[in-house]
Amino acid sequence: MMSRIKSVSAIEILDSRGRPTLLANCELSDGKLGRASLPSGASTGSAEALELRDRDPARYAGLGCLKAAENVSQHINRAIAGRDFASQEALDRCLIDLDGTDNKSRLGANAILSVSMAFARAQAAQRGVELYQHFADIAGTVPRLPQPMINLFSGGVHAGGQVAIQDVQVVVPGAVTMSETLGVVSDVFRSAATRLLDKYEMRLLTADEGGLAPPFASSQEMFLEAVRAIEAAGYSPNDDLALTVDVAASHFFEDGAYHLDGERLDSAGMADRIDEWRRDFPIVSVEDGLDETDWDGWRALFERLRGRVMVLGDDLLCTNPARVRRAITEKAADSLLLKVNQIATLSEAAEALRLARAAGWHVVLSARSGETEDDWLADLAVGWAGDYIKVGSITQSERLAKYNRLLELEHYARLTF
């Protein structure tokens, strides 16, 4: 379908951490309007497309997005207003060429993605289809509901670093509905909150993504408390619920070593520790178990863990098709954590998705630590048939907006896992 853009514009808004991000509008010549607000990450890979910030210390500690908003409303608008685009790929290719850099640093990944996503919404409105179906048509996929990975405990850069590893999440493998999944996890979350009040005298305070963040003495204690919370809620670890872990090892890798729980570990030692966790706890997925530059270590870790747990790449891959190709060739992982703002266009993210699927990988669609109440991620995860969606915990409206959209699609669109 040919879509003529009348105008695009953007303004600076605030994300769930009170930091600036963008809200973009795309109006087509027929009056159809698309709008999208963007997330922003705290745990970022070095290969991510560059998020443009103003660096003015007098505003938001240098994190302002006025320049990125101006790039949308001025530079990008002048280049694409009045032009016809037959597809998402055509629009995205124009934006990539307009930027002209390898990492979107001229216009900013946030500026480019805001237009890419707003255009997708406008095209869905023009076609008269739900957003998830439009996303599916872009990628050539069949929509389905993803299983949620739901944050229970947080550490690392999401929670002040009281423990090195970043997140422990829970999944409900046997659940048959989204509603059932959220109900079970709500039980476990309340159980964990009660236990933490008793053990740590800690009020219900949450980290960036809504997870509980008590002062655990070690990573081991973090896993132990997750298992105990599951049991205290009346469920069985392994049978009813399983754990996934975002190690985010790049954030405690320094001078060629991993600094974890007071120890200094090399790649082999870190792999040993992860394998110990796998044996001791009901872990089904390990994300970023090693540093993003430690390709030799990733290959060894994958050889050790494959067939036992998902070996999930985030910082390693950055939703970058070139890095996904390398990981496939080198047998470094078997699962992609897909974050569209890491690569900054829907078309490039769709290419990463296709590469992962062609290799037989699992795909997890993920939110970021800084989110808004925009729910497009839920539609993307459904449209692109994600195996899992990683939104955060079951608290905070920017997280619940996505879960509530999934509940809506389950009920009204009759979608299933």
N, C-alpha and C positions, 0 to 999 in steps of 0.2 A: 504493500500500500504506500502510495506517495504521500508524504506529509510535508507541507510547507510551513516553515517556522515564521511566525510573525515577530516574536521577540523572546529573549531570555533575560532574566535578571536574578539577582541574589542579594540577600541581606545577611548581616551577622546576627546570629542568635546564640543561645547558651545551651550547652549539653548538660547531662545529668551531674557532672562534677562542677558546674558553674564556669566552665571554660568555653570560649567562643567556638562556634562552628558555623555552617552555612545552611540557609534555607533558600532553595532556588525555585523559580517559576519558569515554565516553558509554555507559551501560548502559541497554538497553531493558527493558521489563517482562517480555519473554519470555526474558530472560537473555542475549541477544545483546550483544556488547561491541564497541565501536569505540574505537580509540586513535590519536592522531596527535601528532607533535611538529613544531614549526614552525621555519622558517628565519628569518633576519633579515639585512637588507641593510646594506652600508656605503655603496654608491653609491645614494642615495635621492633620489627626486624630491620637490619641495615639495608636490605635490598628492597624495602618498600618504596613505592612512589612517594615523592616529597610532598608533604602537607605544608602548604604555604602559610606562614605566620608573619605578622607584621614586625616582630622584634622591637617593638616600641616599649621600653620598660615602664613608661608612664600609663600604659593601658594593659590590664590583665597580665601583668608580669611578662610582657612581650608576646603573649599568645593570641593577640587580636587577629581577626580574619578580614579586616576591611579591604586589604589589598586583593585578597582572593575574591571577595564580593565584587570589587570594582572590575576585576578581570572578567567576571561573568557578564556584568551589566554593560561594560564598555567594549573590551577587546573581543570577547567571544560573540557578543550580540552583533557587533558590526560585521563580523566575519560570516555569520550564519543566518541572520535575519533576512527574510525574503527568499531563502534558498529551499529547494525541494530535496528531501531525503527519502529514499525508498526503503530504508531499513535502519535498524539500530547500528549495524556494522558500518553503514555509510556515514552516519552521524559521528560515530566514535572515531572512525579513521580521519575524518575532517578535524576533530579536536586534537588527535595525536599529532597530525601534521602541523596544525596551527601552533602547538606547543614547541615541537621540534627538538625536544631533548629526550634522553634515554629514561629519565626518571620523573618527567612531568614537572620539572623545577621552574620552568618559565612562567606558566600560568598557575601551577599548583594542582596537585592531585585532587585536592578538595574542590577547587573550582571546576575541574574537568568532570569529576564524578557527579557533582551536583547537577550539571547539565545533562549528562548521560542518563541519570536516573529520572530526572524530571521529564525528559523527552520520552522515556519508556512509559511513564504514567500517561502522558498526553496521547501517545499512540494507542495505548490500551483504551482510553476514553474514546478516541476516534473510531476504533474498531468495534466498540461496544462490548468488550470482553473483560472479565475479571483480570486483575493484574497478574495473578499467579498463572493464568492460562497464557497471557501474553509473554511472560517470562519463559514458559515451557515452549512456546512457538519459536522464540529466539534461539533456544538451545537444542530444539528437536527432542525434547524429553516428554515423558508421560507423568503428569502430576501425581504426587502421593504425599501423605503426611510423613514427616521425619520424626524419629524418636528423639525426645529431648534429653540432652545432657544438662542436668540442673545443678547449679553451684550450691554446695553445702558449706565448705570452709574455704577461706582465702588467706593467702600470704603474699610474699614477694612484693612486686611493685603495686599490686592491687590493694594491699593492706598494710603498708608501712614496713614490710620486711621483717615482721616478728618471727617468721620462719621463712626459709629460703624458697621452697617450692611454692608455686603460685596459686593453684586451685585444686581442690578435691571435689569432684562432682559425683552425683548419683544418677543411675539409669534404672529403668524398670523394664527388664527384657521381656517379661511375660505379659505386660499390659496390652490390652487390645484396643483401648481408646485413649485419646489425649486427656479426656476428663479423668479417667482412672489413674493415669500417670501422675497428673498434678495432685490428685487427692492423696495418693500414697506418699509422694515427696513432701507434701504439706505435713503429713503425720511425722515424718522423719525430721523435718526442719524444726517443728515444735519440740520434738523430743530432744534434739540437739541443743536448742536454746535453753531448755529446762536444765539439762545436764551441765551446760556451761555456767549457768547462774549458780548452781550448787558448787561446782568444782573451782571456778575462777572468780566467783562473785561478780560476774560480768553481765551488765544489762544488754538488752537486745540491740547492739550496735553492729552495723554492717559495713562491709567494704565497698569498693567501687561498683561491683556487679551484684551487690546484695547478699553476698555470702557472709557467714559469721566469721569473726576474726579474733579469736581469743589468743592469749600469749602462750601458744604451744611451746613446749621445751624442745621439740624436735619434729622432724617430718614423720617419724614413726608414731609419735603421739597423735599427730593429725589423722593418720589412717586409723589408729586404734579408736579414737573418739568417733570417727565416722561409723565404724562397725558397731560400736556400743550404742550409738544413737539409733541405728537401724534395728538392733535387737530390742532396745527399750521401747521402740514404737510398735513392737509386736510382729516384726517381720524377720525373715531369715536372709542373712547375707548369702550370696550365691544363688539361692533358690528364688528369692523375691526381688532383691536389688543387687546391683553391682556398682563398682566404683570406676571412675576414670580420673586420670591425674594429668594436669598441665604442669609439668616440671619447670618449664621456662628456664632451662639451664643456662642460656646465654647470659642471664642476669646475675649469675654467681660464678661465671667462668672468668678467671683473671690470671694473667701470667702463666697460661698454659695448664691451669688446673681448675678443678671444680671445688669451691669452698662451701661445703654442705655440713650443717650440724656440727661445726667445730672441727671438721676434718678437711684435709686437702687430698682430693682424689684425682687420679689421671682418668683417661677415657675408659680404660678397662675397669678401674675401680668404680666409676660411676655406673657402668653397665652392670657390674656385680650388684651394686646397691639397688638398682631398678629391678633386677631379677629377683632379689630378695623380697622386695615389696610385692612383686607379682606372686611369688610363692606364698607369702604370709597373708595376703589380703585379696579380696575378690575383685581384682583390677582387670578390666577388659580393654582399656585403651591407655596408651602412654603418649602424651604430646610433648614435643620438644625435649626429649630426654637428654639431649646433648646440645652443645653450642652450635650455632648456625654455620660456623666455619669448619666444624670438625667432621668433614666428610668421611674420613677413614673410620672414625668412631661410629658414625651413623651406620655405615655398612656392616660393621661388626655387631652393633646392637641389633640391627634388623635380622641378621643371620641367627642371632640368639633368640629373638622374641617372635619371629614370624610363625604364624599358625597358632600362637598362644594368646597374643593380644594385638590390637591395632597399633601400628607404629605410625603415629600421626605427626605430620610436618606442618608447622606454622611459620616460625621465624626462618626455618630452613628453606621453605618454599616461597613464602610471600605471595601466593596466588599468581606467581610469575610463570608463564608457560615454559620459558627457557629453563628455569630451575626445576620445574616439574619433570621436564624431559630428562634432565641430568639425573634426578633421583630415580626415575624409572630405569634408565640405562645402568646406573651404578648399583641398583638394588639397595637403596638406602632407606626406603619407607614403603608403606602400602596404603597410606591414607592421606588425604588432602584436607587441611583446614582452610576453607575458602572464605576469605574476607575481601569483598569487592574493593574496599578503599585501599587495599594494599597495592592494587594494580591500576585502579582509577577509571576503568571503563567496563561496562557490562560485557562488551564483546571479547575483551582480553580475558576476563574472568570466565566467560563461557568456553573459551579455548582451553584454559586450564582444566575446567570441568571435563571437557571431552577427552583430553589426554589422560586424565586420571581414570575415567570410566573405561577407556580403551585398554588400559593396563590392568583392569580388574580391581582397582582400588576402591576403598570406601571414601565417601565424601561427607564432611561435616560443614554445614553453613554456620558461620559464627558472627555474633555481635562483637562490639568493642567495649572497653571499659567506660568510655564516654559515649552515651547514647541519648537519643531523643525519644519522644513518644510516637514518632513515625513508625509504622508497622510494616514497611515494605520488605524487611528481612524475612518475615513469616511467609509472605507470598513468594519470595525468591526461593526459600528452602523447599516449599511445596512444589513450585513450578519446575525447579531443577532437580526434583526427586532426591533430595538429600537423604542419606541414611540417618543422619542425626542433625539436630539444630542445637547450637550452644548459645544461649541467650544470657545466662546468668542465673540468679536465684529466683525464688517466687515472691520476692518483695520488690518494691520500688516500681513506680508507674511506667518508667521507660522500659523495664523488663516485661511487666505484665501486659503492656500493649501488644507485644508480639505473641505471648501465650494466649491472650484473649482472641487475637485474630486467628490463631490456629484452632481454638475451640469453635469459633464462628465457621471456619471452613469445614471442620469436621461435621458440624451440625447441618449447615445449609447446603454445602457442596457434596456432602456424603463421601468425603475423602477418608481413606484409611491408611494405616501403616503399611 
